[in-house]
Amino acid sequence: MKSQSNFSLKFSNSFAFESITTCLYSPESIDDLKALSLLSLKNFYILGEGSNTLFLSHTAPVIIQPKFMGIEIKEDENFYFITAGSGENWHQLVTYCVNNGYAGLENLALIPGSVGAAPIQNIGAYGVEISDVIDAVYWYELATQHLHKFSKEQCQFAYRDSIFKQQLRDKGIITKVILKLPKVWQANISYQGLDLLDTDPTVEQVYQRVIEVRQAKLPDPKFKPNAGSFFKNPVVDLKTYQRLAQQYPNMPAYVQANKEVKLAAGWLIEQAGFKGIKKNGVGVHDKQALVLVNHGDGSGEAIYQLALEINQKVYEKFGIYLQPEVRIVASNGFIGNGEFHG
């Protein structure tokens, strides 16, 4: 198994913060994972492409970065089944599918990260979540050295959540994902920005429009280091929404199937006065308040403290605590990305 000692993670996280791990392991096979199991690692973090990770300090825990590669296509009468290694780049997989006529992933174009990270986070954008197209996830359990196959239902998907982020966190590694894409496709263009397309667009047109909208709203990490949306959009009960709507009639809101209401975290942050703010080398993006950025001389700790301040002010103004979408990692391992209250 490939490994590197005292490895710099500066170019392995999209915030571009310097953090050094004593060892980085890059398993490429089940045999590599078996060898990894025998090490009985205590403090470690499983890293994809680092597009959703905040390293808090200059010292990082042991890093495991899976490198399972390959794409395989099977089909039946109604569906294409796309099997992709967890180390594949997500956007490149979407592009591959669009170019080869496999529809269903186009709304998820340009989301950064690896294929293996996608089901953990249940990534989503523009009205689609990966859980909509998951057929199965293969997950290797470190303690038992057993490879499990999880059905869509067994993954326990929820909004930006899954069993891999909860009960199974840090207990194993996703090796591959199987996606189930319909042969009879209908474009999902109900989301704002996509509704400008013709009523019957092609897959390629939806794909290109999603890219255009994302690029207009979100800064490129190569030029302005960031991890995309730092917070989840909060979901509240109908009573809470009605209370807020009386005070803020222009507040964006999206009613869910269970009658709960999803609010726009970026709008809440902007109303709390943080859009475009800069402090301690970091700040809030001036076009999308949901994005926290490293202006070049910041630190993971500075981002974290700014996030805590934002969360507190949003709570004071709206009575809502935000949950970070970004995974927060300290020197001794994963802290979390659940609710924090300042």
C-alpha positions, 0 to 999 in steps of 0.5 A: 500500500502506498504511504507518505510520511510527514505529508503536507495537506495544503494542496489536499484541501480546498481551503488551502490551509497548511496542515501536516499529517504524520502519515498518509495512506492511499489504499487501492485494493481490498488487500490494502484495506486488510493491511490497514485494518491490522494497523489498528489506527486510533486517530485518523481521518478519511479524506476524499479530495478535501473539498469539504474539509476544514483542518483546524490546526497545523497538525493533522491526524493520520490520513486515509485517502482511498484511491479505488478507481475505475468506471463500469457500465451495465444495463437492463431494459430500463436502466443503466447501472454505473459502477464507479470507484470511490477515488474517481472525481465526481464532476468527471464522472458526471461529465463522462455520463453526460458525454455518453448519453447516461442521463440523471446526474446533470443537475449535480455537475461541478460539485467538487469532491470524490465519488466515495464522499458523495453518498456520505454527504448525500450531495445535492443541488438544483432539485436532485440528491445523489440518493435519488440515483443510488443503487448500492454502496460498497463499504469495507468494515475495518474491524471485521475486514468484511466488505458490505453491500448497502442498498439505497434503503440501508444507506439511511439517506437524509438531507446531507446525511447518511448512515456513513456519516452517523453510525458508521463514521470512521468505522470503514471505507467506501470502495465503490458506488453503483448509480441507477440511471433511467433510460427514459429521462425527464429534465429536472429544471424546476429550480431557480436558474434552470427554469430559464431553459426551454421546456424540453432541454437536452441533457447537455443543455441542463448540464451546461446551465448548471455549470453556468449557474454554479460558476456565477454564484460560487468562487473557484477554490483555485483562485479564492480558497473555499469549501463551497457551502459552509452551512446546511440550509436549515429545515424548520417546522411549519409553525416556526416558518409561519412565525418568521414569514410574518416578520420577513415576508421576502424570506426564501422558503421551500416547502418539503414533502413532509410539510417542513420548510427549508430556509436559505442559510445564505439569506439568513447569514446575509440578513445578519450582516456578514455578506462580504465581511473580512477578518483575520485573513478569512471572510464571507464571500461577497456574492454568496454569503453561504461560502466562507473563504480564505483570503490567503493569510487565514487559518482553519481556526479563524474560519471556525471562529467566524462560523461560530460568530455567524451562527450566534448572530443568526440565532439571535436574529432568527432563533435558528442554529445553523449546522455546518456542512463542512467536516471539521478536523482537529489534530486528534481527529474528526470533530464533526459537522453536526450542530454547534451552538457557539 
